[in-house]
Amino acid sequence: MQETKSETNQVGRFGEYGGQYIPETLMSEIDRLTEAYDHYKDDPDFKAELKDLLINYANRPSLLYHAERMSADLGGAQIYFKREDLNHTGSHKINNVLGQVLLAKRMGKTRIIAETGAGQHGVATATVAALMGMECEIFMGKLDTERQALNVYRMELLGAKVHAISTGTGTLKDAVNAAMQEWTRRMDDTHYVIGSTMGPHPFPTMVRDFQSVISKEIKAQLLKETGKLPDAVVACVGGGSNAIGAFYHFINDPSVKLIGCEAAGKGIHTDKTAATLETGRIGIFHGMKSLFCQDDDGDIAPVYSISAGLDYPGIGPEHAALQASKRVQYVGITDDEAVDAFEYIAQTEGIVAAIESSHAVAYVRKLAPTMRKDQIIVCNLSGRGDKDVAAIARYRGVNIHD
């Protein structure tokens, strides 16, 4: 892709990462979007409408739940779950989609497109498009449409057209490619709702800001209940939206350890992994400079995870910068560990969590026993796991219908 912003231009940079690496045809639309976001993010009417939607439509604030049985079973830190799985549509994705679609409507757009991996972002986008009377098309890798068939039907039920993308590996990377190509073809009436903290500026900043409501609530809720900040905040990381949302308001609190859990797949030393921060190298892809899983020739490498939502070969630029500064620790969680955690939280707390979120739960199982009983871990449960039940059953050798 043609580079339209130089390395020395600091627009949308997180250290050396971020920027705008996009074709000239998109530059004017990106400039319009940046100008609109810079205006509306501080506009009292926009903020009031978004707040009303978050409270009265999305069901915020989400619960901060003390997992007493799990805390007792693991015998260490007190564990709290931020219950984004209880949001309308079943994940954190609604926070960002409400903000972006509301912004698009203020810009005069009538059509919304989006990429999706596990389908939760697609469902949230289709939901908000229906709410606001806007046309909606979703791009999803063909492999992901098969392993997340329930969410495909949900999107279609909500009135969206779902495109199954069969190019490449038929996963999230290819869905992003297709959505970006479609946006280039039709910008006048269309806004592309990127679902994670990735892409060209202003998307990484904009998505982070809309998701930062998570950490804002965690801080207020935990201080009210315990009078303390958490000792650690843990979240799964694919592109990075739920994690940056959970981390953001704690970045300047050095006493709070921040831990992102990547999809290690079959192991970070195999070619069946999606652990970008542990295995990736600096590159430029999907409009941003960040870390990406690459082959020996510098091409984007195929990645793998049991989780469609974490099956992405890159990472949002702010996460790359947070790793470089050592403010956030990133760890890999294998499929086996995530599936074990999926079953564990169900049987211990009666919560069926998304397989993405279960990567974070898996690390909490390791971390909690190493900490004192007066210490606190907050784990962000980014989504619910209804969509994953059939896939996990198959993983365990049980054949059930989706």
C-alpha positions, 0 to 999 in steps of 0.5 A, a space after each residue: 500500500 502507498 505510504 501517505 504519512 512519513 515516519 517523522 509525522 507523529 499523527 496517531 503515534 504510540 512511540 514508533 507505532 501507529 500512524 496512517 499507512 493507507 492508499 491515497 483514495 482513503 486519505 480524504 475520508 480518514 481526514 474527515 473522520 479524524 476531524 469529526 471525531 476530534 469535534 464530537 468527542 468533546 461535544 456535550 450533545 454527542 457525549 450525552 446521547 452516547 451516555 444515554 445509549 450506554 446506560 439504557 440500551 447497552 446495560 452499563 455499568 456492567 457488574 464487577 463481580 467478586 468470584 468468591 468460590 474461585 478465589 477460595 479454590 485457588 487459595 490466593 488473591 481475591 478475584 473479581 470479574 468485570 462482566 462485559 458478557 452481560 452487556 446487550 449483545 453479550 460482549 464489550 463490542 457494543 461500547 465501541 460500536 455505539 460510539 462509532 455508529 453514532 459518530 457516523 450518523 452525525 457525519 451523514 452516513 447511512 451505511 455501516 460495514 464491519 469486519 468480524 472474527 468470532 462474530 461478536 463485533 459483527 453482532 454488535 454492529 448489526 444490532 446498532 445499525 438496526 437500532 439506528 435504521 442504517 444499512 449494514 454489511 459484515 465481512 467474515 472469514 469463511 472458516 469463522 462463519 463455519 465455527 461461529 455459525 450461530 453468530 452468522 445467523 444472529 447478524 442476518 436476523 438483525 438485518 445485516 448481509 454477511 459476506 463469507 470471505 474465502 481468500 487467504 486463510 478465511 479468518 479475521 485478517 482476510 475479513 479486514 482486507 475485504 472490509 477495507 477494500 469495500 470502504 475504498 470503493 464506497 466512502 460517500 455514504 459508508 462508515 467502516 466500524 473497525 472493531 479493535 484498536 487497530 488500523 490507521 489513525 484515528 481508529 486505535 485512539 477512537 476505539 480505545 476511548 470508547 472502550 475505556 469506559 471499562 477501566 473507568 468503571 472498574 476503578 470506581 466500582 472497586 474503590 467503592 467496594 474495597 477502598 483499593 485499586 486492584 493489584 493486577 488487571 488481566 484481559 485477553 488480547 487479539 487486536 486489543 480492544 477489550 484489553 486496552 479498555 480494561 487497562 487504560 485508566 490504570 496505565 498511570 497507576 504503577 502499583 497496578 500490574 497489567 497483563 494481556 493474554 494472547 492466543 498461543 494456540 498449540 504453543 508459541 514455538 510452533 507455527 500454530 499460534 497467534 501470539 503476536 507480541 511474543 513472536 511478531 516483528 515490526 511491520 506495516 499492515 492494515 494501515 498501521 505500523 505495529 508488530 505482526 506475525 511474519 514469515 522469513 520473507 516478511 509476509 504476513 504469516 498464517 496464524 492459528 487459535 481455537 478462538 476466532 476472536 484472537 486469530 489475528 496476525 497483528 496487534 494494536 499499536 498502543 499495545 506494541 508501545 505498552 510492551 516496549 515500555 514494559 508497562 504491560 506484560 503479555 503472556 501466551 495461553 494455549 488452546 488446552 489452557 483456555 479450554 480448561 479455563 472455559 470449563 473451570 469458570 463454568 463449573 466454579 462460578 456458573 459463568 459460561 465465558 467466551 473462549 477469548 475471555 477464557 484465555 485471561 481466566 487461564 492466566 488468573 488460575 496461574 497468577 492468583 495462587 502466587 498472591 496474598 489473600 488481601 490482594 486483588 485481581 480484576 479479570 475482564 470477561 470480554 464476552 459470553 460463551 454461548 457461541 463457543 459451546 458447540 466448538 468446545 464440545 467438538 474439541 472435547 470429542 462430543 458432537 452436538 448441533 450448533 
